[in-house]
Amino acid sequence: MSIHHKATEKQTSPFTQSIMKVAIIAVGDLARYFVEELLQRGHQVLAVSRSSKPYLDKLGVAQHTTDYSEADLTQALATCDAAICTLKVGIPENIPVHRAILRACQKSSTCKRFIPATWAGNIADFPDEPLDLADQIEAVLEDLRSQSDVSWCSVSPGWYIDYIVPETQRYMSSLGDMWPQNYAEKVFTLYGDGSQLVNFTSARDTARATIRLLEHDRREWEEFLYISGAQMTWKELGQFIQSRDPAYTFRNKSLSQTIKQYMAQESEESYGAAILELWSHGSGVRFPWSRVERHRAKFFPDLTFRNAQQMLDEAASDPSKVV
């Protein structure tokens, strides 16, 4: 279902031809891919974060240190054309920061494209997943739905496939027990029997697709954008990893074990791992491939989305490259 927004720009093409000034808000691991890909597309980047990042200085990227208040973000976004938030879900500041960004965009005469930090799975069909985190996501989406002057879209990449490549070849920090692959012990954990279908996308491909969306006529945006490089079960992913490294073995973790871990809340990491395991036990980590194909055709028909094999092959071909 399309969202109808008030839009003033006149376009004869569904694509924005001019260079945009794009703010990346809350600069962490995921943001690095966006910065690189925005520069690759010829756009201007403004990095908005609590602290400056030396690597951005080397890239010549403008930086704005912020306290994430509405007043400060209003100043930062005043001359931007779009805002992408890569803030982590689950932190207490998530909702107020998103509200401040939205209000700043509303006050700006140009910043009318906003991508919230709701990077997840099938929120449309399973709005209450992941457990506990979904409440924040839904609150952010409700704020966005309550207005019409700022165009927005919730991007759904599913699980990032980057975690299967060596840590030196990705910007995404290792997740520990929140990811089923134990690199040191070479053990892959199956949730139940591992038969749950999951959509996987690389972080860089997520950035590329999101940027193409920004370049598209915002009047044609939809509430959710579904992107994916592959849809496979956890067991199939584990078997693929084992085919590349036969030293890997499997272990099964039951739903009951995960529920007990969630209820115990022995540590922040254990609690977070249980939330993602519950998500991975269910249906919220997959979305219909027909939606993926429709959005590819509509927004970025020329983009290629890499699967697990292509990611590892690309990493192996150049060990110095961040894939």
C-alpha positions in Angstrom: 0.0 0.0 0.0 1.4 3.4 -1.0 1.6 6.3 1.4 0.3 9.6 0.0 2.5 12.5 1.1 2.2 16.2 0.4 5.0 16.8 -2.0 5.9 20.0 -3.8 8.6 18.9 -6.2 7.6 18.4 -9.9 9.3 15.3 -11.5 8.9 13.8 -14.9 10.9 10.8 -13.8 10.5 8.5 -10.7 14.2 9.3 -9.9 15.8 12.3 -8.3 18.6 13.4 -10.6 20.3 16.0 -8.4 22.9 15.5 -5.8 21.5 15.3 -2.3 22.8 16.3 1.0 22.1 13.3 3.3 22.5 13.3 7.1 23.5 10.0 8.7 22.4 10.1 12.3 23.9 8.0 15.0 27.1 6.9 13.3 28.0 3.4 14.2 28.9 0.2 12.3 26.0 0.2 9.9 26.5 3.9 9.1 30.0 3.2 7.6 28.4 1.4 4.6 26.0 4.3 4.0 28.8 6.8 4.1 30.8 4.9 1.5 27.9 4.2 -0.8 26.5 7.8 -0.6 29.9 9.1 -1.6 30.2 6.5 -4.4 26.8 7.8 -5.7 28.1 11.4 -5.6 26.0 12.7 -2.7 27.1 15.0 0.1 27.2 13.4 3.5 26.7 15.0 6.9 27.6 12.7 9.8 25.6 13.5 12.9 26.7 11.8 16.1 27.7 12.4 19.7 31.4 12.3 18.9 33.5 12.9 15.8 35.0 9.9 13.9 38.6 10.1 12.6 37.8 7.9 9.6 35.2 10.4 8.5 37.9 13.2 8.6 40.0 11.1 6.2 37.1 10.7 3.8 36.4 14.5 3.9 32.9 14.0 5.4 31.4 16.9 7.3 30.6 16.1 10.9 28.2 17.6 13.4 28.4 16.6 17.1 25.0 16.5 18.7 23.1 15.9 21.9 20.2 14.6 19.8 17.9 17.4 21.1 15.2 18.8 18.8 16.8 22.2 18.7 20.3 20.9 17.8 19.0 18.5 15.1 16.8 21.2 13.7 20.0 23.2 13.1 21.9 20.2 11.7 19.2 19.1 9.3 18.1 22.6 8.1 19.9 22.4 4.8 19.8 18.6 4.3 17.6 16.8 1.7 17.3 13.5 3.6 18.0 11.8 6.9 19.0 8.2 7.6 19.0 7.0 11.2 21.2 4.0 12.1 20.6 4.2 15.9 20.5 0.8 17.7 17.0 -0.5 18.6 16.6 -1.2 22.3 18.3 1.8 23.8 16.1 4.1 26.0 16.8 7.1 23.8 15.5 5.5 20.6 11.9 6.9 20.6 12.8 10.5 21.7 15.7 10.7 19.2 13.4 9.6 16.3 10.8 12.2 17.4 13.4 14.9 17.4 14.6 13.9 13.9 11.0 13.9 12.6 10.3 17.4 14.1 13.6 18.7 12.7 12.7 17.4 9.2 9.2 19.0 9.5 10.9 22.4 10.3 13.3 22.1 7.4 12.2 23.3 4.0 14.3 20.6 2.3 14.7 17.6 4.5 11.6 15.7 3.6 12.9 12.2 3.3 13.5 10.1 6.5 14.6 6.5 6.9 14.1 5.5 10.5 16.3 3.0 12.4 13.8 0.2 12.2 16.0 -2.2 10.2 14.4 -5.5 10.9 12.3 -8.3 9.4 8.6 -8.6 8.6 7.2 -5.9 10.8 4.1 -5.5 8.6 2.8 -9.0 9.2 4.4 -9.5 12.7 4.4 -6.1 14.4 5.0 -7.6 17.8 8.3 -9.1 16.9 11.1 -9.0 18.0 9.8 -9.3 21.6 10.4 -6.1 23.7 12.1 -4.3 20.8 8.9 -4.2 18.7 7.3 -1.8 21.1 9.9 0.8 20.3 9.6 0.2 16.6 5.9 0.5 16.6 6.0 3.8 18.6 8.4 5.2 16.0 6.2 4.1 13.1 3.0 5.5 14.7 4.7 8.9 15.0 5.6 8.8 11.3 2.2 7.7 10.3 0.6 10.6 12.2 2.0 13.2 9.8 2.2 13.6 6.0 4.7 16.3 5.1 7.9 14.1 5.7 8.1 11.0 3.5 9.5 7.9 5.3 10.0 4.2 4.8 10.9 1.4 7.1 13.6 -0.8 5.4 13.4 -4.5 6.1 16.7 -6.4 5.3 16.0 -9.3 7.7 19.3 -10.7 9.2 22.6 -9.2 8.0 24.6 -11.9 6.2 27.9 -10.1 6.9 28.5 -12.0 10.1 29.6 -15.1 8.1 32.7 -13.3 6.7 35.9 -12.6 8.7 35.6 -9.8 11.2 38.4 -7.9 9.4 36.3 -7.8 6.2 33.2 -6.2 7.7 32.3 -3.1 9.7 29.7 -4.9 11.7 31.0 -5.9 15.1 30.7 -9.5 16.1 27.5 -10.2 18.1 28.7 -13.0 20.4 25.9 -15.3 21.4 23.4 -13.2 19.5 24.5 -14.8 16.3 24.3 -18.6 16.0 27.9 -19.0 14.6 30.6 -19.5 17.2 33.8 -18.7 15.3 36.2 -19.9 18.0 34.6 -23.2 18.8 33.3 -23.7 15.2 29.8 -24.5 16.4 26.6 -23.4 14.7 23.5 -23.3 16.8 20.2 -24.4 15.3 17.1 -22.9 16.8 14.9 -25.9 17.3 15.4 -28.0 14.2 16.6 -25.0 12.2 13.8 -25.2 9.7 12.7 -21.6 10.0 13.0 -19.5 6.8 15.1 -16.4 7.2 15.8 -13.5 4.8 19.4 -12.4 4.7 20.9 -9.3 3.2 24.4 -7.7 3.3 24.8 -4.4 5.1 26.4 -2.8 2.0 23.6 -4.0 -0.2 21.1 -2.6 2.3 22.8 0.8 2.1 22.9 0.7 -1.7 19.1 -0.1 -1.9 18.2 2.5 0.7 20.1 5.2 -1.2 18.3 4.2 -4.5 15.1 4.6 -2.6 16.1 8.1 -1.5 16.8 8.9 -5.2 13.3 7.7 -6.2 10.3 10.0 -6.2 9.2 10.1 -2.6 5.5 10.1 -3.6 5.9 6.5 -4.7 7.5 5.3 -1.4 5.7 2.6 0.6 5.6 2.1 4.4 8.0 -0.9 4.1 10.8 -1.7 1.7 11.7 -5.4 1.5 15.2 -6.3 0.4 17.0 -9.6 0.5 20.0 -11.4 -1.0 18.7 -14.9 -0.1 16.0 -16.7 1.7 17.1 -19.9 3.4 16.7 -21.8 6.7 19.1 -21.6 9.6 20.0 -25.2 8.9 20.8 -24.4 5.3 23.0 -21.5 6.4 24.8 -23.8 8.9 25.3 -26.5 6.3 26.7 -23.9 3.8 29.2 -22.7 6.5 30.1 -26.3 7.2 30.7 -26.9 3.5 33.3 -24.1 3.5 34.8 -25.3 6.8 34.1 -29.0 7.6 35.4 -28.4 11.2 32.0 -26.9 12.1 29.5 -28.9 14.1 25.9 -28.3 15.1 24.0 -28.0 18.3 20.3 -27.6 18.8 18.7 -25.1 21.2 15.1 -25.6 22.0 12.4 -22.9 22.3 12.0 -23.8 26.0 15.7 -23.2 26.6 15.5 -19.8 25.0 12.4 -18.9 27.0 14.1 -19.8 30.2 17.1 -17.7 29.3 14.9 -14.8 28.4 13.1 -15.0 31.8 16.3 -15.4 33.8 17.8 -12.2 32.3 21.2 -13.1 33.8 23.1 -10.5 31.8 22.4 -7.9 29.2 24.1 -10.0 26.6 22.2 -13.1 27.6 18.9 -11.2 27.6 19.6 -9.7 24.2 20.6 -13.1 22.7 17.3 -14.6 24.0 15.3 -11.9 22.3 16.9 -12.5 19.0 16.7 -16.3 19.4 12.9 -16.0 20.0 12.7 -13.8 16.9 14.6 -16.5 15.0 12.4 -19.3 16.3 9.3 -17.5 14.8 8.1 -16.1 11.5 9.1 -12.5 11.9 12.5 -13.0 10.3 11.1 -13.9 6.8 9.0 -12.0 4.3 7.4 -13.2 1.0 9.9 -13.2 -1.8 7.2 -11.7 -4.1 7.5 -8.5 -2.1 11.3 -8.5 -2.5 11.0 -9.0 -6.3 8.3 -6.3 -6.6 10.4 -3.7 -4.8 13.5 -4.6 -6.8 11.6 -4.0 -10.0 10.1 -0.7 -8.7 13.0 0.9 -7.0 16.3 -0.6 -8.1 16.0 -3.0 -11.1 19.8 -2.8 -11.8 21.0 -3.7 -8.3 22.5 -7.1 -7.4 22.0 -8.5 -4.0 24.6 -11.0 -2.8 23.8 -14.3 -1.2 26.0 -16.2 1.3 28.2 -17.9 -1.3 28.8 -14.6 -3.1 29.7 -12.8 0.1 32.3 -15.5 1.1 33.7 -15.8 -2.4 34.1 -12.0 -2.7 35.8 -11.9 0.7 38.1 -14.8 -0.2 39.1 -13.1 -3.5 40.5 -10.1 -1.7 41.3 -10.5 2.1 42.0 -6.8 2.4 38.5 -5.8 1.3 35.5 -4.9 3.4 32.7 -6.6 1.4 
